[in-house]
Amino acid sequence: MNNWKISIKNLIHKPLYAFLSIFSLSISIGLLLGIQQLDTSMQNQFENGLGSIEMVVGAKGSPLQLVLSSVLHIDNPTGNIAYSEVVKMKKNPLVKEAVPISYGDNYNGNRIVGSTLGFAKMYSAELLEGREVEHAMEAVLGNDVAKKSGLKLGDTFVSSHGLTENSIEQHNESFKVVGIYKPTHKVIDRLIVTNLESIWDVHHHSEHEEAHDNHEHEEHESHEEHDLQEADTKEITSILVSFRNPMGLMTMPRNINTNTDMQAALPKYELERLFLFTGVGVKAISWIAYIILLISCVSIFIGLYKMVKERAYDLALMRTYGASNFQLFRIVGFEGILMVMASVVVGFLFSMVGLHFVIDLFKSQFQQDIALTFSTAQMLKTLLIVIAIAMLSIVLAIIPLLKMNISKILSDET
């Protein structure tokens, strides 16, 4: 019988010890691999979602909220700013692109964003079928929206007020689907893109109807006067900006924050700050996993050490029949190696199940589909640390074999 079969039989005879050792070690490995891959995937997803956006300009408030709401679309906006600010921004020689966006409605939980053709370019989005928006109340669907909703070219849908799904505050006007984007694995995949006129028209009609119901006795303005007033009071949610050179990035944010009633936020900087905070949680969970790892390895050491002591007579007898120390080492060592190998496999499966659970949670809560990004180097580093600690426990448990007094052990048993 070879050493592997002997080791397997030894583990079968100690099912509870083998299960607890493998389970605890698997939990630590699963936690380490899972939290590291989730952290890497989220950072890559958010950074990839920035596209070519280098600065966001919006209403005063939290700069992080401005970035999360206007770039990643997972928060509420800080307010509105005047559309005239876009014209001023485009005239700045440091600005390469200034793309206005306006939102506040949704369809089945998917945000409807009014913008210009430059919006899709910032995310390198290309059409899968159809065309871009040319007229008011036309829309192009992100790829995820098209798959989820089942809408096709030529279909119509009615938007609802707010950023979460509801059927109470539906607008009367219908959007017509004129295009669908290819998958980009960026935030635009889960957006419905239209033009600014569509957003203004929908909200203007809603406000007009409300005013009509509440103030029927008041006289209406003339059509020309109304259009003029509307042009002066048009608002947008924010402006997405890219620069021609680093000088704009260095000077414009400070100037906007100091000299205007708006705020400028730098997406990369704000996300780095966010990851600093989340990094504390990642480190805490990693330390917990390492503590579990040490406890697991100690249990493996105690189990193997106890086995060496309990079976000292059998091992000594094997020595008298010609077995070398190396052969005895293999019998004991293979038992530990089998547990480590099983733990690595089960731990990897734990991490995969946990990651998919968390990703589904993000998708349902924040409409954020995170693509898993595996860092091979990071995974290998973690596994090497786990294996090194486990192998150290195995070696320490085997050391008593070197000090084994065969004649004394055999004489004590007889």
C-alpha positions as a Markdown table, in Angstrom:
| # | Residue | x | y | z |
|---|---|---|---|---|
| 1 | Met | 0.0 | 0.0 | 0.0 |
| 2 | Asn | 1.5 | 3.4 | -1.0 |
| 3 | Asn | 1.8 | 6.4 | 1.2 |
| 4 | Trp | -1.1 | 8.3 | -0.3 |
| 5 | Lys | -3.5 | 5.4 | 0.4 |
| 6 | Ile | -2.3 | 5.2 | 4.0 |
| 7 | Ser | -2.8 | 8.9 | 4.5 |
| 8 | Ile | -6.3 | 8.8 | 3.0 |
| 9 | Lys | -7.3 | 5.9 | 5.3 |
| 10 | Asn | -5.9 | 7.8 | 8.3 |
| 11 | Leu | -8.1 | 10.8 | 7.4 |
| 12 | Ile | -11.2 | 8.5 | 6.9 |
| 13 | His | -10.6 | 7.1 | 10.4 |
| 14 | Lys | -10.7 | 10.7 | 11.8 |
| 15 | Pro | -13.7 | 12.3 | 9.9 |
| 16 | Leu | -14.5 | 15.0 | 12.4 |
| 17 | Tyr | -10.9 | 16.2 | 12.7 |
| 18 | Ala | -10.4 | 16.1 | 9.0 |
| 19 | Phe | -13.7 | 18.0 | 8.3 |
| 20 | Leu | -13.0 | 20.7 | 10.9 |
| 21 | Ser | -9.4 | 21.3 | 9.7 |
| 22 | Ile | -10.4 | 21.4 | 6.0 |
| 23 | Phe | -13.5 | 23.5 | 6.7 |
| 24 | Ser | -11.7 | 26.2 | 8.8 |
| 25 | Leu | -8.8 | 26.4 | 6.4 |
| 26 | Ser | -11.2 | 26.6 | 3.4 |
| 27 | Ile | -13.0 | 29.5 | 5.1 |
| 28 | Ser | -9.8 | 31.5 | 5.5 |
| 29 | Ile | -8.7 | 30.8 | 1.9 |
| 30 | Gly | -12.2 | 31.7 | 0.6 |
| 31 | Leu | -12.2 | 35.0 | 2.6 |
| 32 | Leu | -8.8 | 36.0 | 1.4 |
| 33 | Leu | -9.3 | 35.2 | -2.2 |
| 34 | Gly | -12.9 | 36.6 | -2.3 |
| 35 | Ile | -12.2 | 39.9 | -0.6 |
| 36 | Gln | -9.1 | 40.6 | -2.7 |
| 37 | Gln | -10.8 | 39.8 | -5.9 |
| 38 | Leu | -13.9 | 41.8 | -5.0 |
| 39 | Asp | -11.8 | 44.8 | -4.1 |
| 40 | Thr | -9.8 | 44.5 | -7.4 |
| 41 | Ser | -12.9 | 44.0 | -9.4 |
| 42 | Met | -14.7 | 47.0 | -7.9 |
| 43 | Gln | -11.7 | 49.3 | -8.4 |
| 44 | Asn | -11.3 | 48.2 | -12.0 |
| 45 | Gln | -15.0 | 48.5 | -12.7 |
| 46 | Phe | -15.3 | 52.0 | -11.2 |
| 47 | Glu | -12.1 | 53.3 | -12.9 |
| 48 | Asn | -13.2 | 51.7 | -16.2 |
| 49 | Gly | -16.6 | 53.4 | -15.8 |
| 50 | Leu | -15.0 | 56.9 | -15.9 |
| 51 | Gly | -14.3 | 56.7 | -19.6 |
| 52 | Ser | -12.6 | 59.9 | -20.7 |
| 53 | Ile | -14.2 | 62.0 | -18.0 |
| 54 | Glu | -11.6 | 64.1 | -16.0 |
| 55 | Met | -13.9 | 66.5 | -14.2 |
| 56 | Val | -17.6 | 66.8 | -13.3 |
| 57 | Val | -19.2 | 70.2 | -12.7 |
| 58 | Gly | -22.5 | 70.4 | -10.8 |
| 59 | Ala | -24.4 | 72.0 | -7.9 |
| 60 | Lys | -22.7 | 72.6 | -4.6 |
| 61 | Gly | -22.7 | 69.6 | -2.2 |
| 62 | Ser | -20.6 | 66.5 | -1.7 |
| 63 | Pro | -18.0 | 66.0 | -4.5 |
| 64 | Leu | -18.1 | 62.2 | -4.0 |
| 65 | Gln | -21.9 | 62.3 | -4.4 |
| 66 | Leu | -21.5 | 64.4 | -7.5 |
| 67 | Val | -19.2 | 61.7 | -9.0 |
| 68 | Leu | -21.3 | 58.8 | -7.9 |
| 69 | Ser | -24.5 | 60.3 | -9.3 |
| 70 | Ser | -23.2 | 61.9 | -12.5 |
| 71 | Val | -20.5 | 59.5 | -13.6 |
| 72 | Leu | -21.3 | 56.1 | -12.0 |
| 73 | His | -25.1 | 56.8 | -11.7 |
| 74 | Ile | -25.5 | 55.1 | -8.3 |
| 75 | Asp | -26.5 | 58.1 | -6.2 |
| 76 | Asn | -28.9 | 61.0 | -6.2 |
| 77 | Pro | -27.8 | 64.3 | -7.8 |
| 78 | Thr | -26.7 | 67.3 | -5.8 |
| 79 | Gly | -29.0 | 69.6 | -7.7 |
| 80 | Asn | -29.2 | 71.5 | -11.0 |
| 81 | Ile | -27.1 | 74.2 | -12.7 |
| 82 | Ala | -27.9 | 76.6 | -15.5 |
| 83 | Tyr | -27.6 | 75.3 | -19.1 |
| 84 | Ser | -25.8 | 78.5 | -20.0 |
| 85 | Glu | -22.7 | 77.2 | -18.0 |
| 86 | Val | -22.2 | 74.6 | -20.7 |
| 87 | Val | -21.7 | 77.4 | -23.3 |
| 88 | Lys | -19.2 | 79.2 | -21.1 |
| 89 | Met | -17.3 | 75.9 | -20.5 |
| 90 | Lys | -17.0 | 75.0 | -24.2 |
| 91 | Lys | -15.5 | 78.4 | -24.9 |
| 92 | Asn | -12.6 | 77.7 | -22.5 |
| 93 | Pro | -9.5 | 76.9 | -24.5 |
| 94 | Leu | -8.4 | 74.4 | -21.9 |
| 95 | Val | -11.5 | 72.3 | -22.3 |
| 96 | Lys | -11.5 | 69.6 | -25.0 |
| 97 | Glu | -15.1 | 68.4 | -24.4 |
| 98 | Ala | -17.9 | 69.6 | -22.2 |
| 99 | Val | -20.9 | 67.3 | -22.3 |
| 100 | Pro | -24.1 | 68.3 | -20.4 |
| 101 | Ile | -26.3 | 65.7 | -18.9 |
| 102 | Ser | -29.7 | 65.9 | -17.3 |
| 103 | Tyr | -31.6 | 63.2 | -15.6 |
| 104 | Gly | -34.4 | 62.6 | -13.1 |
| 105 | Asp | -36.6 | 59.9 | -14.7 |
| 106 | Asn | -36.3 | 56.1 | -15.1 |
| 107 | Tyr | -37.9 | 53.2 | -16.9 |
| 108 | Asn | -38.1 | 50.0 | -14.8 |
| 109 | Gly | -35.3 | 51.3 | -12.6 |
| 110 | Asn | -33.0 | 52.2 | -15.5 |
| 111 | Arg | -32.0 | 55.9 | -15.6 |
| 112 | Ile | -32.9 | 58.0 | -18.6 |
| 113 | Val | -30.0 | 60.4 | -19.3 |
| 114 | Gly | -30.5 | 63.4 | -21.6 |
| 115 | Ser | -27.3 | 64.6 | -23.3 |
| 116 | Thr | -25.5 | 65.2 | -26.6 |
| 117 | Leu | -23.7 | 62.8 | -29.0 |
| 118 | Gly | -20.6 | 63.5 | -27.0 |
| 119 | Phe | -21.9 | 61.4 | -24.1 |
| 120 | Ala | -21.6 | 58.1 | -25.9 |
| 121 | Lys | -18.1 | 59.1 | -27.2 |
| 122 | Met | -16.9 | 59.6 | -23.6 |
| 123 | Tyr | -17.6 | 55.9 | -23.0 |
| 124 | Ser | -16.5 | 54.7 | -26.4 |
| 125 | Ala | -20.0 | 53.3 | -27.0 |
| 126 | Glu | -20.8 | 52.1 | -30.5 |
| 127 | Leu | -24.2 | 51.3 | -32.0 |
| 128 | Leu | -25.1 | 47.6 | -32.3 |
| 129 | Glu | -28.2 | 48.5 | -34.4 |
| 130 | Gly | -30.3 | 51.5 | -35.3 |
| 131 | Arg | -29.1 | 55.1 | -35.1 |
| 132 | Glu | -28.3 | 57.9 | -32.6 |
| 133 | Val | -31.0 | 60.2 | -31.3 |
| 134 | Glu | -31.9 | 63.0 | -33.7 |
| 135 | His | -35.3 | 64.2 | -32.4 |
| 136 | Ala | -37.0 | 64.8 | -29.1 |
| 137 | Met | -38.5 | 61.7 | -27.4 |
| 138 | Glu | -36.2 | 59.3 | -29.1 |
| 139 | Ala | -33.9 | 57.0 | -27.1 |
| 140 | Val | -30.9 | 54.7 | -27.5 |
| 141 | Leu | -30.7 | 51.8 | -25.1 |
| 142 | Gly | -27.6 | 50.6 | -23.2 |
| 143 | Asn | -27.0 | 46.9 | -24.0 |
| 144 | Asp | -28.0 | 45.7 | -20.5 |
| 145 | Val | -31.2 | 47.7 | -20.6 |
| 146 | Ala | -32.1 | 46.2 | -24.0 |
| 147 | Lys | -31.5 | 42.6 | -22.7 |
| 148 | Lys | -33.3 | 43.2 | -19.4 |
| 149 | Ser | -36.3 | 45.1 | -20.8 |
| 150 | Gly | -36.8 | 43.2 | -24.1 |
| 151 | Leu | -37.3 | 46.5 | -26.0 |
| 152 | Lys | -36.4 | 46.5 | -29.6 |
| 153 | Leu | -36.1 | 49.1 | -32.4 |
| 154 | Gly | -39.4 | 50.9 | -32.9 |
| 155 | Asp | -40.8 | 50.0 | -29.5 |
| 156 | Thr | -42.1 | 52.8 | -27.3 |
| 157 | Phe | -42.1 | 53.1 | -23.5 |
| 158 | Val | -43.3 | 55.6 | -20.8 |
| 159 | Ser | -40.8 | 57.0 | -18.2 |
| 160 | Ser | -41.5 | 57.5 | -14.6 |
| 161 | His | -40.5 | 60.4 | -12.4 |
| 162 | Gly | -37.6 | 59.7 | -10.0 |
| 163 | Leu | -34.5 | 57.4 | -10.1 |
| 164 | Thr | -36.2 | 54.3 | -8.8 |
| 165 | Glu | -38.8 | 52.1 | -10.4 |
| 166 | Asn | -42.4 | 53.2 | -9.8 |
| 167 | Ser | -45.7 | 53.2 | -11.7 |
| 168 | Ile | -47.4 | 56.1 | -9.8 |
| 169 | Glu | -45.7 | 59.1 | -11.3 |
| 170 | Gln | -45.6 | 58.1 | -14.9 |
| 171 | His | -45.3 | 60.8 | -17.6 |
| 172 | Asn | -47.8 | 60.9 | -20.5 |
| 173 | Glu | -45.2 | 61.2 | -23.3 |
| 174 | Ser | -43.7 | 58.1 | -24.8 |
| 175 | Phe | -40.1 | 57.5 | -25.9 |
| 176 | Lys | -39.3 | 55.6 | -29.1 |
| 177 | Val | -36.3 | 53.3 | -29.3 |
| 178 | Val | -34.2 | 54.2 | -32.3 |
| 179 | Gly | -30.9 | 52.5 | -31.4 |
| 180 | Ile | -29.1 | 50.0 | -29.1 |
| 181 | Tyr | -25.5 | 50.2 | -28.1 |
| 182 | Lys | -22.9 | 47.4 | -28.2 |
| 183 | Pro | -21.7 | 46.1 | -24.8 |
| 184 | Thr | -19.1 | 48.3 | -23.3 |
| 185 | His | -18.9 | 46.9 | -19.7 |
| 186 | Lys | -19.2 | 50.5 | -18.6 |
| 187 | Val | -22.0 | 52.5 | -16.9 |
| 188 | Ile | -23.7 | 53.4 | -20.2 |
| 189 | Asp | -24.7 | 49.7 | -20.6 |
| 190 | Arg | -27.4 | 50.2 | -18.0 |
| 191 | Leu | -28.6 | 53.7 | -19.1 |
| 192 | Ile | -31.2 | 54.9 | -21.6 |
| 193 | Val | -29.7 | 57.8 | -23.5 |
| 194 | Thr | -31.8 | 60.6 | -25.1 |
| 195 | Asn | -31.3 | 64.2 | -25.9 |
| 196 | Leu | -31.7 | 67.2 | -23.5 |
| 197 | Glu | -34.8 | 68.4 | -25.3 |
| 198 | Ser | -36.6 | 65.2 | -24.4 |
| 199 | Ile | -35.9 | 65.7 | -20.7 |
| 200 | Trp | -36.9 | 69.3 | -20.8 |
| 201 | Asp | -40.1 | 68.6 | -22.8 |
| 202 | Val | -41.2 | 65.8 | -20.4 |
| 203 | His | -40.7 | 67.9 | -17.3 |
| 204 | His | -42.0 | 71.1 | -19.0 |
| 205 | His | -45.3 | 69.3 | -19.9 |
| 206 | Ser | -45.6 | 67.8 | -16.4 |
| 207 | Glu | -45.1 | 71.2 | -14.8 |
| 208 | His | -47.4 | 72.8 | -17.3 |
| 209 | Glu | -50.2 | 70.3 | -16.5 |
| 210 | Glu | -49.7 | 70.8 | -12.8 |
| 211 | Ala | -49.8 | 74.6 | -13.2 |
| 212 | His | -52.9 | 74.3 | -15.4 |
| 213 | Asp | -54.7 | 72.2 | -12.7 |
| 214 | Asn | -53.8 | 74.6 | -9.9 |
| 215 | His | -54.1 | 77.9 | -11.6 |
| 216 | Glu | -56.7 | 77.7 | -14.3 |
| 217 | His | -57.9 | 81.2 | -13.5 |
| 218 | Glu | -54.5 | 82.7 | -14.4 |
| 219 | Glu | -53.9 | 84.0 | -17.9 |
| 220 | His | -51.2 | 82.2 | -19.9 |
| 221 | Glu | -48.3 | 83.9 | -21.4 |
| 222 | Ser | -48.0 | 84.3 | -25.1 |
| 223 | His | -46.2 | 81.5 | -26.9 |
| 224 | Glu | -43.2 | 83.6 | -27.9 |
| 225 | Glu | -42.8 | 85.0 | -24.4 |
| 226 | His | -43.0 | 81.6 | -22.9 |
| 227 | Asp | -40.3 | 80.1 | -25.2 |
| 228 | Leu | -38.0 | 83.0 | -24.4 |
| 229 | Gln | -38.4 | 82.5 | -20.7 |
| 230 | Glu | -37.9 | 78.8 | -21.0 |
| 231 | Ala | -34.6 | 79.3 | -22.9 |
| 232 | Asp | -33.3 | 81.5 | -20.1 |
| 233 | Thr | -34.3 | 79.1 | -17.4 |
| 234 | Lys | -33.2 | 75.7 | -18.8 |
| 235 | Glu | -31.2 | 73.6 | -16.4 |
| 236 | Ile | -29.1 | 70.5 | -16.5 |
| 237 | Thr | -27.8 | 68.2 | -13.8 |
| 238 | Ser | -24.1 | 68.4 | -14.4 |
| 239 | Ile | -21.3 | 68.8 | -17.0 |
| 240 | Leu | -18.8 | 66.0 | -17.9 |
| 241 | Val | -15.5 | 67.5 | -18.9 |
| 242 | Ser | -12.3 | 66.4 | -20.5 |
| 243 | Phe | -9.2 | 68.6 | -21.0 |
| 244 | Arg | -6.8 | 69.4 | -23.8 |
| 245 | Asn | -3.8 | 69.3 | -21.5 |
| 246 | Pro | -2.9 | 68.8 | -17.8 |
| 247 | Met | -3.1 | 72.6 | -17.2 |
| 248 | Gly | -6.9 | 72.5 | -17.2 |
| 249 | Leu | -6.9 | 69.8 | -14.6 |
| 250 | Met | -4.6 | 71.8 | -12.4 |
| 251 | Thr | -6.3 | 75.2 | -12.6 |
| 252 | Met | -10.0 | 74.9 | -13.5 |
| 253 | Pro | -11.4 | 72.9 | -10.5 |
| 254 | Arg | -10.0 | 75.3 | -8.0 |
| 255 | Asn | -11.3 | 78.3 | -10.0 |
| 256 | Ile | -14.8 | 76.8 | -10.3 |
| 257 | Asn | -15.0 | 75.9 | -6.6 |
| 258 | Thr | -13.7 | 79.3 | -5.5 |
| 259 | Asn | -15.3 | 81.8 | -7.9 |
| 260 | Thr | -18.7 | 80.3 | -8.8 |
| 261 | Asp | -21.8 | 78.9 | -7.1 |
| 262 | Met | -21.0 | 75.5 | -8.6 |
| 263 | Gln | -18.6 | 72.7 | -7.6 |
| 264 | Ala | -16.0 | 70.8 | -9.6 |
| 265 | Ala | -15.1 | 67.2 | -8.6 |
| 266 | Leu | -12.3 | 65.1 | -10.0 |
| 267 | Pro | -13.6 | 61.5 | -10.4 |
| 268 | Lys | -10.3 | 59.7 | -10.1 |
| 269 | Tyr | -9.4 | 61.6 | -6.9 |
| 270 | Glu | -12.8 | 61.0 | -5.3 |
| 271 | Leu | -12.7 | 57.3 | -6.1 |
| 272 | Glu | -9.2 | 57.0 | -4.7 |
| 273 | Arg | -10.5 | 58.6 | -1.5 |
| 274 | Leu | -13.4 | 56.2 | -1.5 |
| 275 | Phe | -11.1 | 53.2 | -1.9 |
| 276 | Leu | -9.0 | 54.4 | 1.0 |
| 277 | Phe | -12.1 | 54.1 | 3.2 |
| 278 | Thr | -13.2 | 50.8 | 1.8 |
| 279 | Gly | -9.6 | 49.6 | 2.0 |
| 280 | Val | -9.8 | 49.7 | 5.8 |
| 281 | Gly | -12.7 | 47.2 | 5.7 |
| 282 | Val | -10.7 | 45.0 | 3.2 |
| 283 | Lys | -7.7 | 44.9 | 5.5 |
| 284 | Ala | -9.9 | 44.1 | 8.5 |
| 285 | Ile | -11.5 | 41.2 | 6.8 |
| 286 | Ser | -8.1 | 40.0 | 5.5 |
| 287 | Trp | -6.7 | 40.1 | 9.0 |
| 288 | Ile | -9.6 | 38.1 | 10.2 |
| 289 | Ala | -9.0 | 35.6 | 7.5 |
| 290 | Tyr | -5.3 | 35.3 | 8.4 |
| 291 | Ile | -6.2 | 34.7 | 12.0 |
| 292 | Ile | -8.6 | 31.9 | 10.9 |
| 293 | Leu | -5.7 | 30.6 | 8.8 |
| 294 | Leu | -3.3 | 30.5 | 11.7 |
| 295 | Ile | -5.9 | 28.7 | 13.9 |
| 296 | Ser | -6.6 | 26.2 | 11.1 |
| 297 | Cys | -2.9 | 25.5 | 10.7 |
| 298 | Val | -2.5 | 25.1 | 14.4 |
| 299 | Ser | -5.3 | 22.5 | 14.4 |
| 300 | Ile | -3.6 | 20.7 | 11.6 |
| 301 | Phe | -0.3 | 20.7 | 13.6 |
| 302 | Ile | -2.1 | 19.4 | 16.7 |
| 303 | Gly | -3.8 | 16.7 | 14.8 |
| 304 | Leu | -0.7 | 15.5 | 13.1 |
| 305 | Tyr | 1.4 | 15.8 | 16.2 |
| 306 | Lys | -1.2 | 13.8 | 18.2 |
| 307 | Met | -1.2 | 11.2 | 15.4 |
| 308 | Val | 2.6 | 10.8 | 15.6 |
| 309 | Lys | 2.4 | 10.4 | 19.4 |
| 310 | Glu | -0.5 | 7.9 | 19.3 |
| 311 | Arg | 1.0 | 5.8 | 16.6 |
| 312 | Ala | 4.5 | 5.9 | 17.8 |
| 313 | Tyr | 4.6 | 2.1 | 18.2 |
| 314 | Asp | 3.4 | 1.5 | 14.6 |
| 315 | Leu | 5.9 | 4.0 | 13.2 |
| 316 | Ala | 8.7 | 2.5 | 15.3 |
| 317 | Leu | 7.8 | -1.0 | 14.1 |
| 318 | Met | 7.9 | 0.2 | 10.5 |
| 319 | Arg | 11.4 | 1.5 | 11.1 |
| 320 | Thr | 12.5 | -2.0 | 12.3 |
| 321 | Tyr | 11.2 | -3.5 | 9.1 |
| 322 | Gly | 13.4 | -1.2 | 7.1 |
| 323 | Ala | 11.4 | 2.0 | 6.6 |
| 324 | Ser | 13.5 | 5.1 | 6.4 |
| 325 | Asn | 12.8 | 8.4 | 8.2 |
| 326 | Phe | 11.9 | 9.9 | 4.9 |
| 327 | Gln | 9.2 | 7.2 | 4.3 |
| 328 | Leu | 7.7 | 7.9 | 7.7 |
| 329 | Phe | 7.8 | 11.6 | 7.0 |
| 330 | Arg | 5.8 | 11.1 | 3.8 |
| 331 | Ile | 3.1 | 9.0 | 5.6 |
| 332 | Val | 2.5 | 11.8 | 8.1 |
| 333 | Gly | 3.2 | 14.7 | 5.6 |
| 334 | Phe | 0.9 | 13.4 | 2.9 |
| 335 | Glu | -2.0 | 13.5 | 5.4 |
| 336 | Gly | -1.4 | 17.2 | 6.0 |
| 337 | Ile | -0.8 | 17.9 | 2.3 |
| 338 | Leu | -4.1 | 16.2 | 1.4 |
| 339 | Met | -6.0 | 18.4 | 3.8 |
| 340 | Val | -4.2 | 21.5 | 2.4 |
| 341 | Met | -5.0 | 20.6 | -1.2 |
| 342 | Ala | -8.7 | 19.9 | -0.3 |
| 343 | Ser | -8.9 | 23.2 | 1.5 |
| 344 | Val | -7.5 | 25.2 | -1.4 |
| 345 | Val | -10.1 | 23.6 | -3.8 |
| 346 | Val | -13.0 | 24.1 | -1.4 |
| 347 | Gly | -11.8 | 27.6 | -0.4 |
| 348 | Phe | -11.6 | 28.7 | -4.1 |
| 349 | Leu | -15.2 | 27.4 | -4.5 |
| 350 | Phe | -16.3 | 29.3 | -1.4 |
| 351 | Ser | -14.8 | 32.5 | -2.8 |
| 352 | Met | -16.6 | 32.0 | -6.2 |
| 353 | Val | -19.9 | 31.5 | -4.5 |
| 354 | Gly | -19.4 | 34.4 | -2.2 |
| 355 | Leu | -18.4 | 36.7 | -5.1 |
| 356 | His | -21.4 | 35.8 | -7.2 |
| 357 | Phe | -23.7 | 36.4 | -4.2 |
| 358 | Val | -22.2 | 39.9 | -3.6 |
| 359 | Ile | -22.2 | 40.8 | -7.3 |
| 360 | Asp | -25.9 | 39.8 | -7.5 |
| 361 | Leu | -26.6 | 42.0 | -4.4 |
| 362 | Phe | -24.8 | 45.0 | -6.1 |
| 363 | Lys | -26.8 | 44.4 | -9.3 |
| 364 | Ser | -30.2 | 44.3 | -7.4 |
| 365 | Gln | -29.5 | 47.2 | -5.0 |
| 366 | Phe | -27.4 | 49.6 | -7.2 |
| 367 | Gln | -28.1 | 48.4 | -10.7 |
| 368 | Gln | -24.3 | 47.9 | -10.9 |
| 369 | Asp | -23.1 | 44.9 | -12.8 |
| 370 | Ile | -19.5 | 44.2 | -11.6 |
| 371 | Ala | -17.3 | 42.2 | -14.0 |
| 372 | Leu | -15.0 | 39.9 | -12.1 |
| 373 | Thr | -11.3 | 40.7 | -12.5 |
| 374 | Phe | -8.9 | 38.1 | -11.4 |
| 375 | Ser | -5.4 | 39.2 | -10.4 |
| 376 | Thr | -3.3 | 36.0 | -11.1 |
| 377 | Ala | -0.3 | 37.5 | -9.3 |
| 378 | Gln | -2.3 | 38.4 | -6.2 |
| 379 | Met | -4.0 | 35.0 | -6.1 |
| 380 | Leu | -0.7 | 33.1 | -6.4 |
| 381 | Lys | 0.8 | 35.3 | -3.7 |
| 382 | Thr | -2.1 | 34.6 | -1.3 |
| 383 | Leu | -2.0 | 30.8 | -2.1 |
| 384 | Leu | 1.8 | 30.7 | -1.5 |
| 385 | Ile | 1.3 | 32.4 | 1.9 |
| 386 | Val | -1.4 | 29.9 | 2.8 |
| 387 | Ile | 0.7 | 26.9 | 1.6 |
| 388 | Ala | 3.8 | 28.1 | 3.4 |
| 389 | Ile | 2.1 | 28.5 | 6.7 |
| 390 | Ala | 0.4 | 25.1 | 6.3 |
| 391 | Met | 3.6 | 23.4 | 5.3 |
| 392 | Leu | 5.3 | 24.9 | 8.3 |
| 393 | Ser | 2.7 | 23.3 | 10.6 |
| 394 | Ile | 3.2 | 20.0 | 8.9 |
| 395 | Val | 7.0 | 20.1 | 9.3 |
| 396 | Leu | 6.7 | 21.1 | 13.0 |
| 397 | Ala | 4.4 | 18.1 | 13.5 |
| 398 | Ile | 6.9 | 15.7 | 11.9 |
| 399 | Ile | 9.9 | 16.9 | 13.9 |
| 400 | Pro | 9.2 | 14.4 | 16.8 |
| 401 | Leu | 9.9 | 11.6 | 14.3 |
| 402 | Leu | 13.5 | 12.6 | 14.2 |
| 403 | Lys | 13.8 | 12.3 | 18.0 |
| 404 | Met | 11.9 | 9.0 | 18.2 |
| 405 | Asn | 13.7 | 6.4 | 20.4 |
| 406 | Ile | 12.7 | 3.1 | 18.6 |
| 407 | Ser | 14.0 | 0.7 | 21.2 |
| 408 | Lys | 12.3 | 2.5 | 24.1 |
| 409 | Ile | 9.0 | 2.8 | 22.3 |
| 410 | Leu | 9.0 | -1.0 | 21.5 |
| 411 | Ser | 10.0 | -2.0 | 24.9 |
| 412 | Asp | 7.3 | 0.1 | 26.6 |
| 413 | Glu | 4.6 | -1.5 | 24.4 |
| 414 | Thr | 5.8 | -5.0 | 25.2 |
